[in-house]
Amino acid sequence: MPSLQPSTEVACLLCAHTGNEPAAPLAQKEYVQLRQWLRERHHPIEALLEPGVSSLLCEIAESTSLDAERLAALLRRGSQIALWLERWTNAGMWIASWEDVEYPPILRQKLGDASPVLLHGFGNPQLLHTRGLAIVGSRHTSETLLQQAYAIASRCASHRENVISGGARGVDSFAMKGALEEGGTCVGVLAADLARTATSHTLRDYLLTDKLCLISPYHPVAGFTAGNAMGRNKIIYALAEFALVIASDMGKGGTWAGALENLRAGWTPIFVYTGNDAPEGNMALRDAGAYPFTLPEDVQISVLSHLRHSIAGTSAPPSSRPRKRKSTVSQPALPLDTG
């Protein structure tokens, strides 16, 4: 097996989806349950790699919902995992679990046991440790709002502030392009098609020059599902110092649901664009507790500095009447589209 931390090796054996599994890999809650059981009995997770582990697996099965035979089958698939890892590491992918230096500790600090067990990544993992601005929004919105996303990300790049987004078409894609084309850095947290996106010719140079990091908690060729999109939203928010919603539908969609989840959980202070062309959903998010945002005209002011100052001078987000939703237009597929 390619060189891995022992804890990451165990995480891959138990949780990685490679195809043709001898048993169903552990879900997040099951892996957490196993870790907690071992910790309470002062066993490191690496104990599962030791010879004669059968008796330990029987003990686990007796006091948890986990099946000993299932665990044993997963732990025996070392050759399968090794071939899977070799394929993807040869393609440039790295993989990290909770104890790896590449794994951003901020995810564990903010999300706790809900932080993904495994992160699959391409590009510069050091960018995961660089707090910045998460810019998110709808796939289909007005050209004006897309250009706002691009302009804000470009401002971040000009002040060497990291941009974090989701890589989907629309707002996410424009934000990532704005950061990269201005020479800045960006982290893309993808819900699907990590490998396809990472091998795109439009992104190759950014990955090779350490300007971009693409990650996903899902298999590198996993397709899009709404559940996966919601699962990755919390990662986007947790990685950032601040979050900014450019455009949200009213009462529906992943942007709306992700913003409300962050407001409830309090992972990251969240702003919402409130310019004259802001849609109704933005105003509803502001009324739900998001801070209002407009891009300062003074280009010498960095976006993060502006947000820090806004929070310092605001006891609570002000409210005003919702504004009429602007018409939206469909956007063509972009290189960063993840479905």
C-alpha positions in Angstrom: 0.0 0.0 0.0 1.3 3.5 -0.8 2.8 5.1 2.3 0.1 6.3 4.6 -0.2 7.2 8.3 -1.4 4.0 10.1 -4.6 5.8 11.2 -5.2 6.9 7.5 -4.6 3.3 6.4 -7.3 2.1 8.8 -9.7 4.9 7.7 -9.2 3.8 4.0 -9.7 0.2 4.8 -12.9 0.8 6.7 -14.4 3.7 4.9 -13.1 4.1 1.3 -15.3 3.2 -1.6 -13.3 1.6 -4.4 -15.9 -0.6 -6.1 -16.5 -4.3 -5.6 -16.2 -4.0 -1.8 -16.4 -7.3 0.1 -18.7 -5.5 2.6 -20.3 -2.1 2.9 -17.7 0.5 4.0 -18.5 2.2 7.3 -20.6 5.3 7.2 -19.5 8.4 9.1 -21.5 7.6 12.2 -20.3 4.0 12.3 -16.6 5.1 12.0 -17.2 7.6 14.8 -18.9 4.9 17.0 -15.9 2.6 16.4 -13.4 5.3 17.2 -15.2 6.3 20.4 -15.4 2.6 21.6 -11.7 2.2 21.0 -10.8 5.5 22.7 -12.9 4.7 25.8 -10.9 1.5 26.2 -7.5 3.2 25.5 -7.0 1.5 22.1 -5.6 3.6 19.2 -7.3 3.1 15.9 -4.1 1.5 14.6 -4.8 -1.5 16.9 -7.0 -2.7 14.2 -3.9 -3.4 12.0 -2.3 -5.7 14.6 -2.2 -9.5 14.2 -4.8 -11.3 16.2 -7.3 -8.6 15.8 -10.2 -11.1 15.7 -10.8 -11.1 19.5 -10.9 -7.3 19.5 -13.4 -7.3 16.7 -15.6 -9.7 18.7 -15.5 -7.4 21.7 -16.5 -4.5 19.5 -19.4 -6.4 18.0 -20.7 -7.4 21.5 -21.1 -3.8 22.6 -21.8 -1.9 19.4 -24.0 -2.2 16.3 -21.0 -3.1 14.2 -20.6 -6.6 12.9 -17.3 -8.4 13.5 -17.3 -10.2 10.1 -18.0 -7.0 8.2 -15.1 -5.3 10.0 -12.8 -8.2 9.3 -13.7 -8.3 5.6 -13.0 -4.6 5.3 -9.7 -4.8 7.1 -8.6 -7.7 4.8 -8.9 -5.6 1.6 -5.4 -4.2 1.8 -4.4 -5.3 -1.7 -7.6 -3.8 -3.1 -7.1 -0.5 -1.3 -3.4 -0.4 -2.4 -4.2 -0.8 -6.1 -6.9 1.8 -5.7 -4.6 4.3 -4.0 -1.8 3.6 -6.5 -4.1 4.4 -9.4 -5.2 7.7 -7.9 -1.9 8.8 -6.5 -0.3 8.3 -9.9 -3.0 10.6 -11.2 -1.9 13.3 -8.7 -4.4 12.7 -5.9 -3.6 12.7 -2.2 -5.8 11.4 0.6 -5.9 12.5 4.2 -7.7 11.5 7.3 -8.2 13.3 10.7 -4.6 12.8 11.9 -2.7 13.8 8.7 -0.9 17.1 8.5 -2.7 17.8 5.2 -6.1 17.6 7.0 -7.2 21.1 8.1 -7.7 21.0 11.9 -10.3 23.8 11.6 -12.7 21.1 10.2 -12.3 19.0 13.4 -12.6 22.1 15.6 -15.8 23.4 13.9 -17.5 20.2 12.8 -16.3 17.7 15.3 -17.3 14.2 14.5 -19.2 15.5 11.5 -16.0 16.4 9.7 -15.4 14.0 6.8 -13.3 10.9 7.7 -11.4 11.1 4.4 -10.5 14.0 2.1 -9.5 13.3 -1.5 -7.5 16.1 -3.0 -5.6 17.5 -5.9 -3.3 20.4 -5.8 -1.8 22.3 -2.9 -3.1 21.0 0.5 -1.5 24.0 2.4 -4.3 26.2 1.0 -6.6 24.2 3.3 -4.9 25.8 6.3 -5.2 29.4 4.8 -8.4 31.0 6.1 -10.2 33.1 3.6 -13.6 34.0 2.2 -16.2 31.4 1.2 -18.2 32.7 -1.8 -21.3 30.8 -2.6 -24.5 31.2 -4.6 -27.0 29.8 -7.0 -26.2 28.0 -10.3 -28.6 30.1 -12.2 -28.7 33.9 -11.5 -28.3 37.2 -13.3 -25.1 38.2 -15.1 -24.8 41.1 -12.8 -24.6 38.9 -9.8 -22.1 36.6 -11.5 -19.9 39.5 -12.2 -20.2 40.6 -8.5 -18.9 37.2 -7.5 -16.0 37.5 -10.0 -15.2 41.1 -8.8 -15.2 40.2 -5.1 -13.0 37.2 -5.7 -10.6 39.3 -7.7 -10.4 41.8 -4.9 -9.6 39.0 -2.5 -6.8 37.8 -4.9 -5.3 41.2 -5.2 -4.9 41.3 -1.4 -3.7 37.7 -1.2 -6.8 36.5 0.5 -7.8 32.9 -0.2 -11.1 32.2 -1.8 -13.2 29.0 -1.0 -16.1 27.9 -3.1 -18.0 24.9 -4.4 -16.9 24.6 -8.0 -20.4 24.3 -9.4 -21.6 26.4 -12.4 -22.9 29.9 -11.7 -21.7 31.9 -8.7 -19.2 29.3 -7.4 -17.5 29.0 -10.8 -17.3 32.8 -11.3 -15.8 33.3 -7.9 -13.1 30.7 -8.4 -12.3 32.1 -11.8 -12.1 35.6 -10.4 -9.6 34.5 -7.8 -7.4 32.4 -10.1 -7.4 34.8 -13.1 -6.3 37.6 -10.8 -3.3 35.5 -9.7 -4.8 34.5 -6.3 -5.4 31.2 -4.6 -8.5 29.1 -4.3 -9.9 26.0 -2.7 -12.7 24.2 -4.4 -14.8 21.8 -2.3 -16.6 19.6 -4.8 -19.7 17.5 -4.4 -18.9 15.4 -7.5 -16.5 14.7 -10.3 -13.3 15.6 -8.5 -11.1 13.6 -10.9 -12.7 15.0 -14.0 -12.5 18.6 -12.7 -8.9 18.2 -11.6 -7.8 16.9 -15.0 -9.5 19.8 -16.9 -7.0 21.6 -19.1 -8.4 24.9 -17.8 -7.2 24.1 -14.3 -4.1 22.1 -14.8 -1.7 25.1 -14.6 -3.3 26.4 -11.4 -2.9 23.0 -9.8 0.7 22.6 -10.9 1.6 26.1 -9.6 0.1 25.5 -6.2 -2.6 28.2 -6.7 -5.5 25.8 -6.5 -6.6 22.9 -4.2 -9.6 20.8 -5.1 -11.0 18.5 -2.5 -14.0 16.2 -1.9 -15.1 13.9 0.8 -16.5 11.6 -1.8 -15.0 9.1 -4.3 -13.0 11.0 -7.0 -15.5 9.8 -9.7 -18.7 10.1 -7.6 -21.6 11.7 -9.5 -23.8 14.5 -8.3 -26.5 14.0 -5.7 -28.3 16.6 -3.7 -27.2 14.9 -0.5 -23.6 15.1 -1.4 -23.9 18.8 -2.3 -25.4 19.5 1.2 -22.7 17.4 2.8 -19.9 19.4 1.2 -21.6 22.8 2.1 -20.5 22.5 5.7 -16.9 22.0 4.6 -17.0 25.2 2.6 -18.3 27.2 5.5 -16.0 25.6 8.1 -12.8 26.2 6.1 -13.5 30.0 5.9 -13.0 33.0 8.1 -16.1 34.5 6.6 -18.8 33.4 4.2 -20.6 35.5 1.6 -23.8 34.5 -0.2 -24.0 36.2 -3.6 -27.4 34.9 -4.7 -29.9 32.6 -3.1 -33.3 31.4 -4.2 -36.1 32.1 -1.7 -36.8 29.1 0.5 -35.3 26.4 -1.7 -32.0 25.1 -3.1 -28.6 24.2 -1.8 -27.4 27.7 -1.2 -30.5 28.6 0.9 -30.3 25.4 2.9 -26.5 25.6 3.4 -26.7 29.2 4.6 -29.5 28.4 7.1 -27.5 25.4 8.3 -24.5 27.6 8.9 -26.6 30.3 10.7 -28.0 27.7 13.0 -24.6 26.0 13.7 -22.6 29.2 13.9 -19.6 27.7 12.1 -18.6 30.9 10.3 -19.9 34.5 10.3 -22.0 34.8 7.2 -22.7 37.8 5.0 -25.2 38.2 2.2 -25.0 40.5 -0.8 -27.6 43.3 -0.4 -27.0 45.5 -3.4 -29.9 46.9 -5.4 -30.0 43.8 -7.6 -30.0 41.3 -4.8 -32.7 38.7 -5.0 -35.5 38.1 -2.5 -33.7 35.1 -1.0 -30.8 37.3 0.0 -33.0 39.6 1.9 -34.6 36.8 3.7 -31.2 35.4 4.7 -30.3 38.8 6.0 -33.5 38.9 8.1 -32.6 35.4 9.4 -29.4 36.7 10.8 -26.8 37.1 8.0 -24.8 40.4 7.9 -25.5 42.7 4.9 -22.7 43.2 2.4 -21.9 45.5 -0.5 -18.4 45.6 -2.1 -16.6 48.8 -0.9 -15.6 51.1 -3.7 -12.1 51.8 -2.3 -10.0 49.1 -4.0 -7.3 49.6 -1.3 -9.6 48.0 1.3 -9.3 44.2 1.4 -12.5 42.2 1.5 -11.6 40.4 4.7 -10.6 43.7 6.4 -13.9 45.2 5.4 -15.8 42.2 6.8 -13.9 42.3 10.1 -14.7 46.0 10.4 -18.3 45.4 9.6 -18.8 42.9 12.3 -16.8 45.0 14.9 -19.2 47.9 14.2 -22.5 46.0 14.0 -24.3 44.6 17.0 -26.9 42.9 14.8 -27.7 42.7 11.1 -30.2 45.5 10.3 -33.6 44.6 8.7 -35.6 46.3 6.0 -38.3 45.3 3.7 -37.6 42.5 1.1 -36.9 43.7 -2.4 -38.4 42.4 -5.6 -36.6 39.4 -7.1 -34.7 40.2 -10.3 -35.1 38.0 -13.3 -32.6 35.2 -13.8 -30.9 33.7 -16.8 -29.6 30.2 -17.3 -25.8 30.0 -17.5 -23.9 27.7 -19.9 -21.8 25.0 -18.4 -18.5 26.2 -17.2 -15.2 24.3 -16.8 -15.8 24.1 -13.0 -19.3 22.7 -13.3 -19.9 19.8 -11.0 -23.4 19.0 -12.1 
